[in-house]
């Protein structure tokens, strides 16, 4: 029984020593990792195109030099901090490639990072990815602007803002414009779409849609003051309702019967 226990103890001791001996290897493998970011070009997931920057993630103070490899072949060796290197995907064939780094440490160890796979994309693949990303985004923007435009036409088609001439307005972060029809300044609405140098917007005062450019705050304040001088009360004709018109016709018919 004693000999059996002694044998078990020896086996356990050997296993512990083996674990201690092996553990630094695993730690060494995870000590450094390969990093990549875009300098100029395209990057989406594992697809890249253009000028890329390679770097090592890990304790930089213990790095002596770094060799960067693509498909197992050393493409460059860096011996000075920050131990980064750049390359052009156009210098290699299109398709998937294995990228890694071999780190030489100051304490004499050689550590190879885990391989990272990247697809060097073609121009067509880059365009396709960009369209796949921007398409839904642009569609959402157009939808929001369209809903805002339609809601303005439906909810406010017969409504105009009444504001005394010369009243100072708040124009907000979008700024303001001067209506090309009634010449009164107003703030751009949030839904007004940009069309090159102008916005397609609806005037708060005359209710008309038009292309209107952006004006400076000084120009807008001046237009507010100009309202006082140019506003002609005689031009503000009060429209009679159908009921008033009918009543007036009845009144006239009374006198015409006699």
C-alpha positions as YAML, in Angstrom:
chain: A
units: angstrom
residues:
- id: 1
  name: UNK
  ca: [0.00, 0.00, 0.00]
- id: 2
  name: UNK
  ca: [2.86, 2.33, 0.86]
- id: 3
  name: UNK
  ca: [4.63, 1.59, -2.43]
- id: 4
  name: UNK
  ca: [1.41, 2.22, -4.37]
- id: 5
  name: UNK
  ca: [0.94, 5.63, -2.69]
- id: 6
  name: UNK
  ca: [4.54, 6.48, -3.34]
- id: 7
  name: UNK
  ca: [4.11, 5.65, -7.02]
- id: 8
  name: UNK
  ca: [1.01, 7.88, -7.26]
- id: 9
  name: UNK
  ca: [2.92, 10.70, -5.58]
- id: 10
  name: UNK
  ca: [5.76, 10.39, -8.10]
- id: 11
  name: UNK
  ca: [3.34, 10.48, -11.01]
- id: 12
  name: UNK
  ca: [1.62, 13.59, -9.67]
- id: 13
  name: UNK
  ca: [4.98, 15.26, -9.06]
- id: 14
  name: UNK
  ca: [6.08, 14.56, -12.62]
- id: 15
  name: UNK
  ca: [2.81, 15.92, -14.00]
- id: 16
  name: UNK
  ca: [3.20, 19.13, -11.96]
- id: 17
  name: UNK
  ca: [6.76, 19.62, -13.25]
- id: 18
  name: UNK
  ca: [5.57, 19.04, -16.79]
- id: 19
  name: UNK
  ca: [2.80, 21.61, -16.40]
- id: 20
  name: UNK
  ca: [5.29, 24.14, -15.01]
- id: 21
  name: UNK
  ca: [7.67, 23.48, -17.91]
- id: 22
  name: UNK
  ca: [4.97, 23.78, -20.55]
- id: 23
  name: UNK
  ca: [3.10, 26.80, -19.14]
- id: 24
  name: UNK
  ca: [5.76, 29.37, -20.18]
- id: 25
  name: UNK
  ca: [5.37, 28.17, -23.77]
- id: 26
  name: UNK
  ca: [1.67, 29.01, -23.80]
- id: 27
  name: UNK
  ca: [2.34, 32.29, -22.04]
- id: 28
  name: UNK
  ca: [5.02, 33.06, -24.61]
- id: 29
  name: UNK
  ca: [2.60, 32.45, -27.48]
- id: 30
  name: UNK
  ca: [0.10, 34.93, -26.02]
- id: 31
  name: UNK
  ca: [2.70, 37.49, -25.01]
- id: 32
  name: UNK
  ca: [2.64, 39.31, -28.36]
- id: 33
  name: UNK
  ca: [-0.11, 39.77, -30.96]
- id: 34
  name: UNK
  ca: [-0.10, 41.19, -34.45]
- id: 35
  name: UNK
  ca: [-2.01, 44.42, -35.04]
- id: 36
  name: UNK
  ca: [-3.04, 46.06, -38.32]
- id: 37
  name: UNK
  ca: [-4.67, 49.36, -39.16]
- id: 38
  name: UNK
  ca: [-5.41, 51.31, -42.32]
- id: 39
  name: UNK
  ca: [-3.24, 54.24, -43.40]
- id: 40
  name: UNK
  ca: [-4.93, 55.02, -46.71]
- id: 41
  name: UNK
  ca: [-7.46, 52.81, -48.48]
- id: 42
  name: UNK
  ca: [-10.21, 50.40, -47.49]
- id: 43
  name: UNK
  ca: [-10.73, 48.13, -44.51]
- id: 44
  name: UNK
  ca: [-13.84, 46.11, -43.69]
- id: 45
  name: UNK
  ca: [-13.67, 43.01, -41.52]
- id: 46
  name: UNK
  ca: [-10.97, 40.74, -42.94]
- id: 47
  name: UNK
  ca: [-10.91, 42.56, -46.31]
- id: 48
  name: UNK
  ca: [-8.25, 45.24, -46.83]
- id: 49
  name: UNK
  ca: [-6.99, 47.31, -49.75]
- id: 50
  name: UNK
  ca: [-4.40, 50.08, -49.96]
- id: 51
  name: UNK
  ca: [-1.65, 51.17, -47.58]
- id: 52
  name: UNK
  ca: [-1.64, 49.28, -44.26]
- id: 53
  name: UNK
  ca: [0.34, 49.59, -41.03]
- id: 54
  name: UNK
  ca: [1.58, 46.57, -39.07]
- id: 55
  name: UNK
  ca: [2.46, 46.70, -35.38]
- id: 56
  name: UNK
  ca: [2.96, 44.42, -32.40]
- id: 57
  name: UNK
  ca: [0.73, 44.40, -29.33]
- id: 58
  name: UNK
  ca: [2.62, 43.48, -26.16]
- id: 59
  name: UNK
  ca: [5.39, 44.68, -23.80]
- id: 60
  name: UNK
  ca: [7.34, 46.96, -26.13]
- id: 61
  name: UNK
  ca: [10.12, 47.58, -23.60]
- id: 62
  name: UNK
  ca: [11.36, 44.00, -24.07]
- id: 63
  name: UNK
  ca: [11.42, 44.03, -27.90]
- id: 64
  name: UNK
  ca: [14.80, 43.86, -29.63]
- id: 65
  name: UNK
  ca: [13.50, 43.57, -33.21]
- id: 66
  name: UNK
  ca: [10.44, 42.49, -35.18]
- id: 67
  name: UNK
  ca: [10.21, 40.62, -38.46]
- id: 68
  name: UNK
  ca: [6.88, 40.89, -40.28]
- id: 69
  name: UNK
  ca: [5.91, 38.00, -42.51]
- id: 70
  name: UNK
  ca: [3.28, 37.49, -45.22]
- id: 71
  name: UNK
  ca: [2.59, 33.88, -46.18]
- id: 72
  name: UNK
  ca: [5.64, 32.81, -44.15]
- id: 73
  name: UNK
  ca: [8.07, 35.10, -45.99]
- id: 74
  name: UNK
  ca: [9.75, 38.00, -44.19]
- id: 75
  name: UNK
  ca: [8.74, 41.26, -45.88]
- id: 76
  name: UNK
  ca: [10.57, 43.63, -43.52]
- id: 77
  name: UNK
  ca: [12.56, 43.71, -40.27]
- id: 78
  name: UNK
  ca: [12.28, 46.61, -37.81]
- id: 79
  name: UNK
  ca: [14.95, 47.25, -35.17]
- id: 80
  name: UNK
  ca: [13.81, 50.63, -33.83]
- id: 81
  name: UNK
  ca: [10.78, 51.61, -31.72]
- id: 82
  name: UNK
  ca: [7.84, 51.80, -32.25]
- id: 83
  name: UNK
  ca: [8.55, 48.65, -34.34]
- id: 84
  name: UNK
  ca: [5.88, 49.35, -36.95]
- id: 85
  name: UNK
  ca: [5.98, 48.66, -40.68]
- id: 86
  name: UNK
  ca: [3.80, 49.55, -43.66]
- id: 87
  name: UNK
  ca: [3.01, 47.71, -46.89]
- id: 88
  name: UNK
  ca: [0.82, 48.01, -49.96]
- id: 89
  name: UNK
  ca: [-1.72, 45.29, -50.71]
- id: 90
  name: UNK
  ca: [-1.22, 46.03, -54.43]
- id: 91
  name: UNK
  ca: [2.28, 44.50, -54.13]
- id: 92
  name: UNK
  ca: [0.68, 41.08, -53.56]
- id: 93
  name: UNK
  ca: [-1.86, 38.90, -55.32]
- id: 94
  name: UNK
  ca: [-5.55, 39.35, -54.60]
- id: 95
  name: UNK
  ca: [-7.07, 36.89, -52.15]
- id: 96
  name: UNK
  ca: [-6.34, 35.62, -48.65]
- id: 97
  name: UNK
  ca: [-2.88, 35.91, -47.08]
- id: 98
  name: UNK
  ca: [-1.37, 34.86, -43.74]
- id: 99
  name: UNK
  ca: [0.16, 37.70, -41.75]
- id: 100
  name: UNK
  ca: [2.28, 37.31, -38.61]
- id: 101
  name: UNK
  ca: [5.22, 38.79, -36.73]
- id: 102
  name: UNK
  ca: [8.35, 37.24, -35.26]
- id: 103
  name: UNK
  ca: [9.50, 39.12, -32.16]
- id: 104
  name: UNK
  ca: [13.07, 38.90, -30.92]
- id: 105
  name: UNK
  ca: [13.15, 39.87, -27.24]
- id: 106
  name: UNK
  ca: [16.00, 41.47, -25.29]
- id: 107
  name: UNK
  ca: [16.22, 38.42, -23.05]
- id: 108
  name: UNK
  ca: [17.07, 36.21, -26.03]
- id: 109
  name: UNK
  ca: [13.66, 34.68, -26.83]
- id: 110
  name: UNK
  ca: [11.97, 34.42, -30.22]
- id: 111
  name: UNK
  ca: [8.19, 34.78, -30.11]
- id: 112
  name: UNK
  ca: [5.99, 34.29, -33.16]
- id: 113
  name: UNK
  ca: [2.53, 35.81, -33.07]
- id: 114
  name: UNK
  ca: [-0.60, 33.92, -34.07]
- id: 115
  name: UNK
  ca: [-1.38, 34.08, -37.79]
- id: 116
  name: UNK
  ca: [-4.04, 36.52, -38.92]
- id: 117
  name: UNK
  ca: [-5.77, 35.98, -42.26]
- id: 118
  name: UNK
  ca: [-6.68, 38.96, -44.44]
- id: 119
  name: UNK
  ca: [-8.17, 39.14, -47.89]
- id: 120
  name: UNK
  ca: [-6.41, 41.61, -50.18]
- id: 121
  name: UNK
  ca: [-9.48, 42.93, -51.98]
- id: 122
  name: UNK
  ca: [-9.89, 44.03, -55.57]
- id: 123
  name: UNK
  ca: [-11.24, 47.46, -56.57]
- id: 124
  name: UNK
  ca: [-14.59, 45.84, -57.44]
- id: 125
  name: UNK
  ca: [-14.81, 44.18, -54.02]
- id: 126
  name: UNK
  ca: [-13.98, 47.49, -52.33]
- id: 127
  name: UNK
  ca: [-16.72, 49.29, -54.29]
- id: 128
  name: UNK
  ca: [-19.20, 46.53, -53.53]
- id: 129
  name: UNK
  ca: [-18.48, 46.70, -49.79]
- id: 130
  name: UNK
  ca: [-18.73, 50.48, -49.73]
- id: 131
  name: UNK
  ca: [-22.07, 50.37, -51.56]
- id: 132
  name: UNK
  ca: [-23.36, 47.65, -49.23]
- id: 133
  name: UNK
  ca: [-22.51, 49.88, -46.28]
- id: 134
  name: UNK
  ca: [-23.62, 53.24, -47.67]
- id: 135
  name: UNK
  ca: [-26.69, 52.02, -49.56]
- id: 136
  name: UNK
  ca: [-28.92, 51.32, -46.54]
- id: 137
  name: UNK
  ca: [-27.56, 54.41, -44.76]
- id: 138
  name: UNK
  ca: [-28.36, 56.71, -47.68]
- id: 139
  name: UNK
  ca: [-31.75, 55.04, -48.05]
- id: 140
  name: UNK
  ca: [-32.53, 55.78, -44.40]
- id: 141
  name: UNK
  ca: [-31.48, 59.41, -44.79]
- id: 142
  name: UNK
  ca: [-33.64, 59.83, -47.91]
- id: 143
  name: UNK
  ca: [-36.58, 58.18, -46.12]
- id: 144
  name: UNK
  ca: [-36.32, 60.50, -43.11]
- id: 145
  name: UNK
  ca: [-36.02, 63.59, -45.30]
- id: 146
  name: UNK
  ca: [-38.90, 62.38, -47.47]
- id: 147
  name: UNK
  ca: [-41.14, 61.84, -44.46]
- id: 148
  name: UNK
  ca: [-40.27, 65.28, -43.14]
- id: 149
  name: UNK
  ca: [-40.99, 66.87, -46.51]
- id: 150
  name: UNK
  ca: [-44.33, 65.09, -46.94]
- id: 151
  name: UNK
  ca: [-45.39, 65.84, -43.36]
- id: 152
  name: UNK
  ca: [-44.66, 69.53, -43.93]
- id: 153
  name: UNK
  ca: [-46.75, 69.55, -47.09]
- id: 154
  name: UNK
  ca: [-49.68, 67.77, -45.43]
- id: 155
  name: UNK
  ca: [-49.69, 69.34, -41.97]
- id: 156
  name: UNK
  ca: [-48.69, 72.89, -42.85]
- id: 157
  name: UNK
  ca: [-49.83, 73.34, -46.45]
- id: 158
  name: UNK
  ca: [-52.40, 75.99, -45.45]
- id: 159
  name: UNK
  ca: [-50.60, 77.36, -42.41]
- id: 160
  name: UNK
  ca: [-48.32, 80.35, -42.40]
- id: 161
  name: UNK
  ca: [-46.52, 81.98, -39.51]
- id: 162
  name: UNK
  ca: [-47.70, 85.41, -38.41]
- id: 163
  name: UNK
  ca: [-44.85, 87.46, -37.04]
- id: 164
  name: UNK
  ca: [-44.66, 91.27, -36.85]
- id: 165
  name: UNK
  ca: [-42.16, 92.79, -39.30]
- id: 166
  name: UNK
  ca: [-38.74, 93.39, -37.75]
- id: 167
  name: UNK
  ca: [-39.11, 90.71, -35.07]
- id: 168
  name: UNK
  ca: [-35.77, 89.12, -34.22]
- id: 169
  name: UNK
  ca: [-35.64, 85.37, -34.93]
- id: 170
  name: UNK
  ca: [-33.62, 82.43, -33.62]
- id: 171
  name: UNK
  ca: [-32.02, 80.50, -36.49]
- id: 172
  name: UNK
  ca: [-30.50, 77.53, -34.66]
- id: 173
  name: UNK
  ca: [-27.51, 75.45, -35.68]
- id: 174
  name: UNK
  ca: [-28.77, 75.00, -39.28]
- id: 175
  name: UNK
  ca: [-28.79, 78.73, -39.88]
- id: 176
  name: UNK
  ca: [-31.30, 80.71, -41.88]
- id: 177
  name: UNK
  ca: [-32.21, 82.06, -45.28]
- id: 178
  name: UNK
  ca: [-34.24, 84.81, -46.93]
- id: 179
  name: UNK
  ca: [-37.26, 83.63, -48.86]
- id: 180
  name: UNK
  ca: [-36.80, 84.40, -52.57]
- id: 181
  name: UNK
  ca: [-40.57, 84.97, -52.86]
- id: 182
  name: UNK
  ca: [-41.66, 87.13, -49.91]
- id: 183
  name: UNK
  ca: [-38.14, 88.31, -48.93]
- id: 184
  name: UNK
  ca: [-38.68, 87.50, -45.25]
- id: 185
  name: UNK
  ca: [-35.91, 85.70, -43.29]
- id: 186
  name: UNK
  ca: [-36.61, 82.38, -41.56]
- id: 187
  name: UNK
  ca: [-34.71, 79.46, -40.05]
- id: 188
  name: UNK
  ca: [-33.97, 76.37, -42.14]
- id: 189
  name: UNK
  ca: [-36.09, 73.35, -41.19]
- id: 190
  name: UNK
  ca: [-34.38, 70.15, -40.02]
- id: 191
  name: UNK
  ca: [-35.75, 68.17, -42.95]
- id: 192
  name: UNK
  ca: [-34.62, 70.53, -45.74]
- id: 193
  name: UNK
  ca: [-32.27, 68.59, -48.06]
- id: 194
  name: UNK
  ca: [-28.95, 70.02, -49.26]
- id: 195
  name: UNK
  ca: [-28.77, 70.59, -53.01]
- id: 196
  name: UNK
  ca: [-25.21, 71.72, -53.75]
- id: 197
  name: UNK
  ca: [-25.08, 75.32, -52.44]
- id: 198
  name: UNK
  ca: [-28.80, 75.59, -51.62]
- id: 199
  name: UNK
  ca: [-31.51, 73.88, -49.59]
- id: 200
  name: UNK
  ca: [-35.01, 73.01, -50.75]
- id: 201
  name: UNK
  ca: [-37.18, 74.48, -48.02]
- id: 202
  name: UNK
  ca: [-40.60, 75.95, -47.24]
- id: 203
  name: UNK
  ca: [-40.98, 79.55, -46.16]
- id: 204
  name: UNK
  ca: [-42.71, 79.99, -42.81]
- id: 205
  name: UNK
  ca: [-44.42, 83.20, -43.95]
- id: 206
  name: UNK
  ca: [-45.64, 82.70, -47.52]
- id: 207
  name: UNK
  ca: [-45.78, 78.89, -47.41]
- id: 208
  name: UNK
  ca: [-43.99, 78.46, -50.75]
- id: 209
  name: UNK
  ca: [-41.26, 75.90, -51.44]
- id: 210
  name: UNK
  ca: [-38.09, 77.15, -53.10]
- id: 211
  name: UNK
  ca: [-34.35, 76.71, -53.40]
- id: 212
  name: UNK
  ca: [-32.84, 78.96, -50.75]
- id: 213
  name: UNK
  ca: [-29.20, 79.62, -49.99]
- id: 214
  name: UNK
  ca: [-27.61, 80.11, -46.59]
- id: 215
  name: UNK
  ca: [-27.23, 83.69, -45.31]
- id: 216
  name: UNK
  ca: [-24.95, 85.01, -42.59]
- id: 217
  name: UNK
  ca: [-26.44, 86.16, -39.29]
- id: 218
  name: UNK
  ca: [-25.57, 89.76, -40.23]
- id: 219
  name: UNK
  ca: [-27.52, 89.48, -43.47]
- id: 220
  name: UNK
  ca: [-30.47, 87.91, -41.68]
- id: 221
  name: UNK
  ca: [-30.58, 90.66, -39.04]
- id: 222
  name: UNK
  ca: [-30.48, 93.27, -41.80]
- id: 223
  name: UNK
  ca: [-33.35, 91.52, -43.61]
- id: 224
  name: UNK
  ca: [-35.37, 91.61, -40.38]
- id: 225
  name: UNK
  ca: [-34.94, 95.40, -40.23]
- id: 226
  name: UNK
  ca: [-35.73, 95.77, -43.92]
- id: 227
  name: UNK
  ca: [-39.12, 94.15, -43.25]
- id: 228
  name: UNK
  ca: [-40.23, 97.26, -41.38]
- id: 229
  name: UNK
  ca: [-39.43, 99.55, -44.31]
- id: 230
  name: UNK
  ca: [-40.63, 97.33, -47.14]
- id: 231
  name: UNK
  ca: [-43.70, 95.81, -45.49]
- id: 232
  name: UNK
  ca: [-46.77, 97.26, -47.15]
- id: 233
  name: UNK
  ca: [-49.94, 96.87, -45.13]
- id: 234
  name: UNK
  ca: [-52.03, 97.35, -48.25]
- id: 235
  name: UNK
  ca: [-50.65, 94.11, -49.65]
- id: 236
  name: UNK
  ca: [-52.07, 92.08, -46.78]
- id: 237
  name: UNK
  ca: [-55.51, 91.33, -48.12]
- id: 238
  name: UNK
  ca: [-57.74, 89.43, -45.73]
- id: 239
  name: UNK
  ca: [-59.35, 86.59, -47.64]
- id: 240
  name: UNK
  ca: [-63.07, 86.21, -47.06]
- id: 241
  name: UNK
  ca: [-64.47, 82.83, -46.21]
- id: 242
  name: UNK
  ca: [-67.12, 81.18, -48.38]
- id: 243
  name: UNK
  ca: [-69.71, 81.84, -45.70]
- id: 244
  name: UNK
  ca: [-68.93, 85.56, -45.70]
- id: 245
  name: UNK
  ca: [-69.13, 85.69, -49.48]
- id: 246
  name: UNK
  ca: [-72.52, 83.96, -49.47]
- id: 247
  name: UNK
  ca: [-73.87, 86.34, -46.79]
- id: 248
  name: UNK
  ca: [-72.67, 89.30, -48.79]
- id: 249
  name: UNK
  ca: [-74.38, 88.00, -51.94]
- id: 250
  name: UNK
  ca: [-77.66, 87.58, -50.00]
- id: 251
  name: UNK
  ca: [-77.41, 91.13, -48.69]
- id: 252
  name: UNK
  ca: [-76.89, 92.48, -52.18]
- id: 253
  name: UNK
  ca: [-79.84, 90.44, -53.54]
- id: 254
  name: UNK
  ca: [-82.18, 92.14, -51.05]
- id: 255
  name: UNK
  ca: [-81.51, 95.51, -52.54]
- id: 256
  name: UNK
  ca: [-81.59, 94.31, -56.12]
- id: 257
  name: UNK
  ca: [-85.16, 92.89, -55.66]
- id: 258
  name: UNK
  ca: [-86.74, 96.30, -54.92]
...
